[in-house]
Amino acid sequence: MTAKEILLETIKVDGKPSRLLKQFEGTVFYPPNPAGNYIRGNRHRGMDPLMDRFGTMILWPEDQLAAMPHVTEENKVISDVCEWKEQLKMPELLENCSDPELWKPFKEKADEIKASGKLFMAFMPTGVFERLHFLMGFEDMLANFLLEPEAMMELTNAIGEYRYQYMKLIVDNLEPDIMLSHDDWGSKHQLFISPDTWREFIKPQYAKTYGYMKEKGVIVMHHADSFMEPIVEDMVELGVDIWQGVLPQNDIPKLQKQLKGRMTLMGGIDAAIVDQADSTEETIRAEVRRACEEYAPGGHFIPCITYGGPGCLYPHVDPVIDDEIDRYNQGK
């Protein structure tokens, strides 16, 4: 089987892949598109602070590994969620990103990837939950779920609709095979909010978005390097085909037995162990081998670093991960 065929077999309930995939093998991750570029701006290491289209300050200092929101009491976009309509100017996404000419070069790239025999993976970063704390900070967000539920529901619905339109522009113009959609809903050991609060505020925002992708035949890959055992059945209900970033702090064998192939688990390799400046080949191989031996027998598993995209932070790590997966596949 080709890597593409193996991926498609892995996500079938009754699929019979010939081997384990090596992380994002069989796909080409191509993040840029007019909508994403419009919202996020030109992000790069060492850049000056920039404001995204929502008004959130984004920092990426030269000595840091990625861009991050910088939300303070002074610069938070929403200081009073009851006044969110006055304080937040929603990005004019459709007005600025609907012209087919804008999408033409990105469509050509997508078609080129598909013609190569690999699956074209598009990208939707900054999910609904993440956008909420980008706008007001984590503490205010958590308090507002409890203290101002009506205003929070209005705001969450507005963000959900924006993200639906964002998704629709990508799907209608680029026709991706897979959509890698981000929203981290928990820490290593628990959800950030209770399952009931998540179901009330966050889950409805994904029903329409992921439902549309399923209608269009797009494989839904949801990234969350989080503990999410309490809501895995909800993820299946939403149409998530692949939970990417599944941390080993989740009971992966238990989840495999529970899911019975209804959702594929992608991750399991602990980045905190392998992706360090001083991680040794022996350490990396031991963690990769552990993940393969513990999770491969349960099926519907793709061994992968738990980050939300291909590639480790330190360049010596990925080749060892892939080689050890190869060795496992060969029975060595």
N, C-alpha and C positions, 0 to 999 in steps of 0.2 A: 504494500500500500504506500501511496505517497503520504507525506505529512498532512496534506489537506484532507485526504480520505480518512486518515487515522483520527483527526480531530472530529470529523463529521460522524464517524462511527462511535467515538467516545461519548458523544452527547446523546446518542440514541438510547432509549430505555433498554432495548435488546441488542445494542451494538456489540460488535466483536472486533475491537481494534487489534492490530497485529503486534503492537508494542506500546510502551509509554511514550508520549510526546516529550520533547525537550523544551519545556517552558512555552514560549510563544511560537514554537516551530509551526510552519504551515501557514502563517499569517504574515502580512506586512502591515505594520502599525504606521499609519500616515495621519498625524494629528491635524495639520493645518486645513483651514477652510475659511471662507469669508466671515461667517458668523462668529467663529471662535476668535479670529483675528480682531474683529471689531470689538468684542466684549473684553478680551484679555489684554490687548495691546502687545507691543513688541517686548517680550520678556527675555532677558539674558543675564548671565552672571556679570556682576559688576555694574549693573545699570543704575541710573539715578532712580530714586523712588518715583513710582508712577501711580496714578489713580486709574482703576479700571472703570468701565462704563457705569457701574453702580456707585462709584465714589469711594470705594475701599482702597486704602493705600497698600501697595504691594512692594515689598522689599526683596532684593536679591543681592546681598553684598558679595564681594569677590571671594571671601573666605567661607561662604556658605554653599551647600550642595543643591539648594533649590529655592524657588521663590515662595514667599509666605506672606499672608496678610498681616498687617501691623495695625491693630485696632486699639485705640486708647480712648480715655474719657474725652480728650480734646478733639479727636478726629473721627469718632464713630459716626456713621451715617445716620443711624436712628438712635436718638437719645431717649425718646419716649415712644413706645410702640403704638400708643393711642393716637399719635400724630404722624404715623408713618406715611400717610398719603401726602402730607405737606413736606416731610423731610426727605423722602426718597423720590427721585425722578427715575422711573423705569427706563431702561435703554430702549431706543427706538429701533428695535431689531429688524422688523419687517420692512420699515421704511428705508433702511440702509443696506439690507443684505438680500433683497429679493431679486435683484437684477440677474437674469440668467448669464449675462456676460461675465459677471464677477466669478461665477462658479465654473466657467468653461475650462480654465487651465487645471483646476482641481479635479474636474470630471475626467479630463484626459489622463491625469495621473492615476486616478482610480481604475480606469479602463485598462491602462497599461499593467497595473498590478494584477488585475483579474486575468488578463491574457497570459501572464507568466505562470499561471497554474497555482497561485496562492490565493488565500482569502484576504480581501481588503478590509482592514479594520479601521473604522473611523473612531472619533474620540469626542466624548462629552464630559469635560471636567466640571468640578464645583457643583455638586448636587444641591438639592433643595435644603437639606439640613445644613450643609456646609455654608450655603449662601446666607442663611439666617445668622450664623455667628460671624460671618464676614461683615455683616451690616451693623451688628450691635455688640459684638463680643460674646464670649461663651457664657459668662455669668449672667448677663442680662437676658440672653436667650433662654437659659434654663429657668430663670425666675419668671419670665414672661409667659412661658407655657402654663405655669401655675396661677399667676396673678392676673394676667390679662388674656385669657383664652380666646375671647371673641376677636380682639384686635390681631392676635397672633394667627388665628385661623384665616382672617382676611388677607394678611400679609403672605402667609404660606400659600394660599390659593393663588395669589398674584404671581409669586415666584414659580409655582408649579405650572401656571399657564405660560409664562415666559419660557420655561425650560421645554415645554411641549412644542412651542413654536420653533425654538432653537433646534430641537431634534428633528422636527418635520422638514426644516430647510435642508438639513444634512441628508436625511433619508430620501427626500424627493429629488434632490439634485445630484447626489453622488451614488445612491443605491448601494450602500455598503453591504458586505456579506455579514460583518460583525460590527456591533456598536459597543465600544468599551465605555461604560457610563460609570462615573465616580460618585459616591456619596458614602463617607465613613460614618457609621451609626454607633460605634462603640469604641471602647478602649481594648486593651489586651484581654481583660477579664470580665467585662460586663458592658451592656448597652449604656449609652450616655443618658437615655431617658427610659422610662418603663415601657414594656411592650404595648401596654394600652395607650400610652401617650403617643408612641410611635404610630400605632395603628390609626389613631384619631387624626393626627396632623400630617404625617409624612407619607404613609402608605397610599392614601388616595391620590397624591400627586404623581405617583408612578403608574397607577392603573391605566390612565389614558395614554401616557407616553409609551410605556412598554407594550400596551395593547396595540398601538398603531404599528410599532416595529414588528410585532408578531404577524399582524395582517400583511405586512409588506415582505415577509420572509427573512427578516433580519435576525441573526442570532444575537440574543441579549446577553451580554457579559457585564455583570455588575461587579465593580471593584469596591471592596470594603475590607481593609486589613484590620478586622475587628472581631470581637467575640459576639456572635450573633445566633447562637444556638436557639434562643427562645423564639426567633421569628423566621426560621428556615421554611416552615410551611407557608408563611405569608409570601416569601420570596418565590416559591414555586407557584403560588396562586397568581402572582404578578406576571409570571411568564419568564422569569430569569432562567436562562439555559445554563449559564456558567457563573458560579460565584467565584470570582477571581480575587486572590489575596487572602484566602482562608488561612487564618493563623493556626499553628499547632496547639495553641491554648484552647481551641475548640476540640471537642472529642470527635475527631474526624471519623474513626471507625464506627462509632455509634451513629453518626449522621448518615454515613453510607448505608447502614442497615435500615435506617428510618426512611431515607429518600428512595431507595430501590431504583436508582437511575433517573429519577424525575428531575434532578439537577446535578450537574457535574461540579466537582470541587477542584479548584485550581489553586495551588499554593503548597502549604505544608512545610516548606523549607524556611527555617527561622532565620530571618535576615540579621537579627541581633547576634547570631552566632557566626554566620558565614561572611557577612559583608562588612568587614572591618579592615582598616589599613594594614593591620598586622596578622590577619587571619592566615593560617597555614593551609597548605594543600591537604594535609592530613585531617585538619579540623573540618574543612569544607566537605571533603569526601565522606567523612563520618556522618555529618548531618544530612547530606543528600541521600546516602545509603539508608539511614534510619527512616527518612520519609518514604522512600520507595518501598522498603520492606514492610513498614507498618500500614501504608495506605493503598498500595497497588492491589493487594488481594481483594479489597472491597469494591474495586471497579469504579468506573466513572471518575477517575482521578487523573489530574495532570500535574506532575511535580513542577514547582515553579517558585521563584522568589516571590515574596508577598507584596512587593511594590506594585503600584498601579500602572505598570507599563514595562516593556522589555528593558533589560539592562540593569546591572548592579552599579552601585556608586563607585566601587573600586574595580578597575579593569581586569585585575588578575582573577576575579572571582567567577565570572560567567563561564569561561572556558572549562574550568574545573567542574562546575555544576553539570554542564552538558556532557562532559566526558564521563562523569560518574553515572549519569543516567544511561548513557550508551553502554557502559560496563554492566549495569544492572540488566538492561535489555538483552545483553549477550550471555547472561548467566555467569559472568566472571566475578 
